[in-house]
Amino acid sequence: MRFSKISGTATGFILAAACLLAAPAAQAQSFINVLTGGTSGVYYPLGVAIGKIYGDKIPNVKTQVQATKASVENLILLQQGRGELAFALGDSLKAAWNGEEEAGFKTKLDKLRTIGAIYPNYIQIVATAESGIKTLADLKGKSLSVGAPKSGTELNSRAILAAAGMSYKDLGKVEYLPFAESVDLMKNRQLGATLQSAGLGVASLKDLSTSSPITVVSVPKEVVDKIGPPFVAATIPANTYTGQDKDVPTAAVINYLVTSSAVSDDLAYQMTKLIFESLPELANAHAAGKEIKLETAAQDSPVPLHPGAIRYYKEKGVLK
């Protein structure tokens, strides 16, 4: 009997200690680092809005929004466990999943999981009027900024030029610069054109178009068709930028919100749910947010959807 009492007391202490240890874990703070792009692009303002939504609405979560070189860097950081949510272009995401070294991925990034498709990036080639650049062929011998090295934009630049029968060797000068820096050079007459892969109405090009005359260069459908998926033919509507009075044909690539397999199913579910419950806030953050649709979010991802995202899409009836 005496041994039984001691055992019961010991068991009580053990249970109490276990409860004390478990309590903080149950309320442990999660951390969400949102990986975006340059501050003058579209990823960054949308990422700031998402970070605020998550911080306000997910209990015990601390958020941070990180400006990066965008798609390629974001996907590598996710694989390394240095982010929980990232923006990425569809072609970069496909290249990461396949481990395409030429695109900047030394190995297959097997931890990537998709939250959902969001808005399309439009290939926007804008030249100063005084450069005389009006067509893709006119870029030969001229200076062009193709985006930060190994960024999604830079990969898009290579694809567009190749489909038009050109390479960087055909250009007079190649600048590997983010959006805002490209525009600064154009304002100072040190650069003829910039290729920016972004949502319509990107701040950098709006800034340029209000300060100097521009030409928005078309990417004909036959050039887009040569590249093929995930590129599709699209249109930059008239008056997207000051002085652009006509629709301009171009290419578009779908953007994705991506997470990793290290993120729990419950957190990924909440992250997905809050995106689609907060579309007005995202539209207020940037016009590209208006193009995010629940109906198409679960379609055609180059990498598997996260189980937490699948759970949400099944709840909403967009996946069976």
C-alpha positions in Angstrom: 0.0 0.0 0.0 2.8 2.4 0.9 4.5 1.7 -2.4 1.2 2.4 -4.2 0.8 5.8 -2.5 4.4 6.8 -3.4 3.8 5.7 -7.0 0.5 7.7 -7.2 2.2 10.8 -5.8 5.1 10.4 -8.3 2.7 9.9 -11.1 0.9 13.1 -10.1 4.1 15.1 -10.1 5.0 13.7 -13.5 1.6 14.6 -15.0 1.7 18.1 -13.5 5.2 18.6 -14.9 4.0 17.4 -18.3 1.1 19.8 -18.3 3.4 22.7 -17.4 5.8 21.8 -20.2 2.9 21.4 -22.7 1.2 24.7 -21.8 3.8 27.0 -23.4 4.1 24.8 -26.4 0.4 25.0 -27.1 0.6 28.7 -27.1 4.0 29.0 -28.8 4.3 31.8 -31.2 4.5 30.9 -34.9 6.6 33.1 -37.2 5.7 33.9 -40.8 8.4 35.6 -42.9 6.8 36.8 -46.2 9.4 36.9 -49.0 8.5 39.5 -51.7 10.6 41.4 -54.2 12.0 44.9 -54.7 10.1 47.7 -52.9 9.0 49.3 -56.2 7.4 46.2 -57.6 4.0 44.5 -56.9 5.1 41.7 -54.6 6.3 44.0 -51.9 3.0 46.1 -51.3 0.9 42.9 -51.5 3.4 41.1 -49.1 3.1 44.0 -46.6 -0.7 43.7 -46.8 -0.6 39.9 -46.3 1.8 40.3 -43.4 -0.6 42.7 -41.6 -3.6 40.4 -42.3 -1.7 37.4 -40.8 -0.4 39.3 -37.9 -3.9 40.7 -37.0 -5.9 37.5 -37.6 -3.8 34.4 -36.8 -3.4 34.0 -33.0 0.1 33.8 -31.7 1.7 34.7 -35.0 4.5 37.2 -35.6 5.1 38.3 -39.1 7.9 39.9 -41.1 8.0 41.1 -44.7 11.3 40.8 -46.4 12.3 42.7 -49.6 14.3 40.3 -51.9 15.5 39.8 -55.5 12.1 38.1 -56.0 11.2 34.7 -57.5 14.5 32.7 -57.6 15.9 34.0 -54.3 12.5 33.5 -52.6 12.3 29.8 -53.6 15.8 29.1 -52.5 15.1 30.8 -49.1 11.9 28.7 -48.7 13.9 25.5 -49.4 16.4 26.6 -46.7 13.6 27.2 -44.2 14.2 30.9 -44.1 10.7 31.9 -45.1 7.1 30.6 -44.7 5.4 32.4 -47.7 6.9 33.6 -50.9 5.8 35.2 -54.2 7.1 33.5 -57.4 6.6 33.4 -61.1 5.2 30.2 -62.6 8.2 29.6 -64.8 10.7 30.1 -62.0 8.6 27.8 -59.8 8.7 25.1 -62.5 12.4 25.5 -62.9 13.0 25.2 -59.1 10.9 22.0 -58.9 12.9 20.5 -61.8 16.3 21.8 -60.4 17.2 23.7 -63.6 20.8 25.0 -62.9 20.7 27.5 -65.8 17.7 29.2 -64.0 19.7 29.4 -60.7 18.7 26.2 -59.0 21.6 23.8 -58.4 19.3 21.1 -57.1 15.6 20.2 -57.2 13.8 22.2 -54.5 11.6 19.4 -53.2 10.2 21.2 -50.1 8.2 23.7 -52.1 4.4 23.6 -51.8 1.9 25.9 -53.4 -0.7 28.0 -51.5 -2.3 29.1 -54.8 -2.2 30.9 -58.1 -2.7 34.6 -57.8 -2.5 37.3 -60.5 -0.7 37.3 -63.9 2.6 39.1 -64.4 2.6 41.1 -67.6 5.9 41.4 -69.6 6.1 45.2 -69.9 8.9 46.4 -72.1 9.0 50.2 -71.9 11.4 52.5 -73.8 12.1 56.2 -73.7 10.5 57.9 -76.7 13.9 59.4 -77.6 15.5 56.0 -77.8 13.6 55.3 -81.0 12.8 51.7 -79.7 9.3 50.8 -81.0 9.5 47.0 -81.6 11.5 44.0 -80.2 13.8 44.2 -83.2 14.6 47.8 -82.4 16.3 46.6 -79.2 19.3 45.3 -81.2 22.3 47.5 -80.4 20.4 49.4 -77.7 20.6 49.4 -73.9 18.1 47.3 -71.9 17.7 46.5 -68.2 16.6 42.9 -67.9 15.9 42.8 -64.1 18.0 41.7 -61.1 20.4 38.8 -61.9 18.6 35.4 -61.9 15.4 37.1 -60.9 12.0 35.9 -62.4 12.1 39.0 -64.5 15.6 38.2 -65.8 14.5 34.7 -66.7 11.5 36.2 -68.6 13.8 38.6 -70.4 15.9 35.7 -71.7 12.8 33.8 -72.8 11.3 36.7 -74.7 14.5 37.7 -76.5 15.2 34.1 -77.5 11.7 33.7 -78.9 12.3 36.9 -80.9 15.5 35.5 -82.3 17.8 37.5 -80.1 20.1 37.1 -77.1 21.9 39.5 -74.8 24.8 39.5 -77.3 22.6 41.4 -79.7 22.0 44.3 -77.3 24.3 47.3 -77.0 24.4 47.1 -73.3 22.7 44.9 -70.6 21.9 46.2 -67.2 20.9 43.8 -64.4 18.8 46.2 -62.3 15.7 46.1 -60.2 12.7 48.2 -61.4 13.3 51.5 -59.6 17.0 51.7 -60.5 16.2 50.9 -64.1 13.7 53.8 -64.2 16.3 56.2 -62.6 18.8 55.4 -65.4 16.1 56.0 -68.0 15.2 59.4 -66.5 18.9 60.3 -66.6 19.1 59.3 -70.3 21.6 56.5 -69.4 19.3 53.6 -70.5 17.0 53.1 -73.5 14.5 50.5 -72.2 13.5 48.3 -69.3 11.7 44.9 -69.3 9.7 44.6 -66.1 7.7 41.4 -65.3 5.0 42.7 -62.9 1.3 43.3 -62.4 -0.3 46.1 -64.4 0.2 49.6 -63.1 3.6 48.8 -61.4 4.7 51.9 -59.5 8.1 52.2 -61.2 6.6 52.4 -64.7 3.9 54.8 -63.6 6.6 57.0 -62.2 8.5 56.9 -65.5 5.5 57.6 -67.7 4.5 60.7 -65.7 8.0 62.1 -65.9 9.0 61.5 -69.5 7.5 60.3 -72.9 7.6 56.5 -73.2 6.8 53.8 -75.8 5.3 50.5 -74.6 6.8 47.8 -76.8 4.5 45.0 -78.0 5.3 41.3 -77.7 3.4 39.8 -80.6 1.3 36.6 -80.1 3.6 34.6 -82.5 6.5 35.3 -80.2 4.5 34.3 -77.1 3.4 31.1 -78.8 7.1 30.1 -79.5 7.8 30.1 -75.8 4.6 28.2 -74.8 3.3 27.5 -71.3 3.4 28.9 -68.7 3.5 32.0 -71.0 0.2 33.1 -72.5 -0.7 36.0 -74.8 -2.1 39.0 -73.0 -2.9 42.7 -73.4 -1.7 45.8 -71.6 -4.9 48.0 -71.8 -4.7 51.5 -73.1 -4.0 54.2 -70.5 -2.4 51.8 -68.1 0.5 54.3 -68.2 0.5 58.0 -69.1 0.9 58.5 -72.8 0.0 54.9 -73.7 -3.2 55.5 -75.7 -3.6 52.1 -77.3 -3.8 48.5 -76.2 -0.4 46.7 -76.4 -0.1 43.0 -77.0 2.3 41.2 -74.7 3.0 38.0 -72.7 1.8 37.1 -69.2 3.0 34.5 -66.7 0.9 33.5 -63.6 2.3 34.3 -60.2 2.0 31.9 -57.2 2.1 32.1 -53.5 4.4 29.4 -52.3 5.2 27.8 -48.9 7.2 24.8 -47.8 6.4 21.3 -46.5 7.9 22.4 -43.2 4.9 24.7 -42.6 2.1 22.8 -40.6 -1.1 21.9 -42.3 -3.1 24.0 -39.9 -1.0 27.1 -40.5 -1.0 26.6 -44.3 -4.8 26.3 -44.1 -5.1 29.6 -42.2 -2.7 31.3 -44.5 -4.7 30.2 -47.6 -8.1 31.0 -46.0 -7.1 34.5 -45.0 -5.8 35.3 -48.5 -9.3 34.7 -50.1 -11.2 36.2 -47.2 -9.1 39.4 -47.5 -9.3 40.1 -51.3 -10.6 43.7 -50.8 -7.6 44.5 -48.6 -5.2 43.1 -51.2 -6.9 45.1 -54.0 -6.4 48.2 -51.9 -2.7 47.4 -51.5 -2.2 47.1 -55.3 -4.4 47.0 -58.3 -3.0 43.5 -59.1 -4.8 42.2 -56.1 -8.1 42.6 -58.0 -7.0 39.8 -60.3 -6.7 37.2 -57.6 -9.6 34.7 -58.0 -10.5 31.8 -55.8 -11.9 29.9 -58.8 -8.5 29.6 -60.5 -6.3 29.5 -57.4 -5.9 25.7 -57.3 -5.3 25.2 -61.0 -2.1 24.2 -62.9 0.5 24.6 -60.2 4.0 23.4 -61.3 4.5 22.0 -57.7 2.1 20.1 -55.4 -0.4 22.1 -53.4 0.2 22.2 -49.6 -2.2 19.8 -47.8 -3.5 22.8 -45.8 -4.3 24.7 -48.9 -6.0 21.6 -50.4 -8.2 21.4 -47.3 -9.4 25.0 -47.8 -10.1 24.5 -51.5 -12.1 21.4 -50.8 -14.1 23.3 -48.2 -14.9 26.0 -50.8 -15.7 23.4 -53.5 -13.0 24.4 -56.0 -11.3 21.0 -55.5 -13.1 17.7 -55.2 
